[in-house]
Amino acid sequence: MSATNYLRRRNEIEEYFDRTAADAWARLTSDEPLTGVRATVRAGRDNMRATLMSWLPQDLQGARVLDAGCGAGQLAMEAAARGADVVAIDLSKSLVDLAAERAQNLPLKGSVDFRVGDMLNPPGGPFDYVVCMDSVIHYDMQDFQSTLYRLISLSTQSCSFTFAPSTPLLSVMHAVGKLFPRGDRSPAIKPHSEQSVYKALSDYRILNSKRIKSGFYISHAVEVSG
Ligand SMILES: C[S@@+](CC[C@H](N)C(=O)[O-])C[C@H]1O[C@@H](n2cnc3c(N)ncnc32)[C@H](O)[C@@H]1O
């Protein structure tokens, strides 16, 4: 990992999720009705979160979980509702504050410790399970790979993450710049081929793998043993 490259990218991501898109993320992760592209993205994300949660034990009482790049904290809260003690960390202070505020109103069997910071250095590891939903999709292969290795090393049971698969359609959409709604200055998603991801994971045991597609949302989840 080139530290300069990683830090530059991390700053762009923080700027985007903490300021540019914080309101859009608040809406996307709320119960507010959505239409069009955003509705398909929400449906795809709900499906992805349900998939990742289905790979964890139903009863998480006593389990320690890291939600790496927790955003507005949806997965962290679902894991805590199932009894887990979760550390939920994100670069975006505004999303972490929103997540903590939403969690206050929920009856959680476990707990969530919300933190602002880099998921590479969460407090209190190792964790039984590390889950990283759509949080490494903006990194190029080098940073993607070293981030994954770090997250896997923080898990004792399994580490689940998602990547943006490079499909011909996605490549075309990227090329014509139509993937995101106008005015949404998202740092570009960096798609990776399934083959290159499996190659990077050749030293690990793959436990699960599933691709979810819903309108403009396309993401591929993999679980590896810790
Ligand atoms: C697409 S959002 C997904 C949020 C959440 N996982 C979800 O699925 O709702 C990506 C999140 O990853 C966070 N992120 C990216 N790189 C990170 C890093 N190095 N450390 C902590 N958070 C990071 C971003 O700030 C952003 O909130």
PDBQT file of the ligand as one rigid body, heavy atoms in Angstrom, charges set to zero:
ROOT
HETATM    1  C1  LIG A 301     -20.935   3.018   0.318  1.00  0.00    +0.000 C 
HETATM    2  S1  LIG A 301     -20.807   3.457   2.002  1.00  0.00    +0.000 S 
HETATM    3  C2  LIG A 301     -21.410   2.007   2.815  1.00  0.00    +0.000 C 
HETATM    4  C3  LIG A 301     -21.753   2.248   4.254  1.00  0.00    +0.000 C 
HETATM    5  C4  LIG A 301     -22.268   1.017   5.003  1.00  0.00    +0.000 C 
HETATM    6  N1  LIG A 301     -21.283  -0.033   5.053  1.00  0.00    +0.000 N 
HETATM    7  C5  LIG A 301     -23.538   0.519   4.366  1.00  0.00    +0.000 C 
HETATM    8  O1  LIG A 301     -23.470  -0.441   3.590  1.00  0.00    +0.000 OA
HETATM    9  O2  LIG A 301     -24.592   1.130   4.611  1.00  0.00    +0.000 OA
HETATM   10  C6  LIG A 301     -19.053   3.322   2.252  1.00  0.00    +0.000 C 
HETATM   11  C7  LIG A 301     -18.613   3.791   3.619  1.00  0.00    +0.000 C 
HETATM   12  O3  LIG A 301     -17.275   3.355   3.845  1.00  0.00    +0.000 OA
HETATM   13  C8  LIG A 301     -16.606   4.357   4.568  1.00  0.00    +0.000 C 
HETATM   14  N2  LIG A 301     -15.155   4.162   4.427  1.00  0.00    +0.000 N 
HETATM   15  C9  LIG A 301     -14.427   4.053   3.293  1.00  0.00    +0.000 A 
HETATM   16  N3  LIG A 301     -13.125   3.880   3.586  1.00  0.00    +0.000 NA
HETATM   17  C10 LIG A 301     -13.027   3.857   4.933  1.00  0.00    +0.000 A 
HETATM   18  C11 LIG A 301     -11.945   3.714   5.844  1.00  0.00    +0.000 A 
HETATM   19  N4  LIG A 301     -10.710   3.561   5.424  1.00  0.00    +0.000 N 
HETATM   20  N5  LIG A 301     -12.213   3.726   7.170  1.00  0.00    +0.000 NA
HETATM   21  C12 LIG A 301     -13.483   3.899   7.629  1.00  0.00    +0.000 A 
HETATM   22  N6  LIG A 301     -14.556   4.067   6.802  1.00  0.00    +0.000 NA
HETATM   23  C13 LIG A 301     -14.328   4.044   5.476  1.00  0.00    +0.000 A 
HETATM   24  C14 LIG A 301     -17.131   5.646   3.954  1.00  0.00    +0.000 C 
HETATM   25  O4  LIG A 301     -16.916   6.767   4.785  1.00  0.00    +0.000 OA
HETATM   26  C15 LIG A 301     -18.607   5.310   3.774  1.00  0.00    +0.000 C 
HETATM   27  O5  LIG A 301     -19.411   5.690   4.846  1.00  0.00    +0.000 OA
ENDROOT
TORSDOF 0
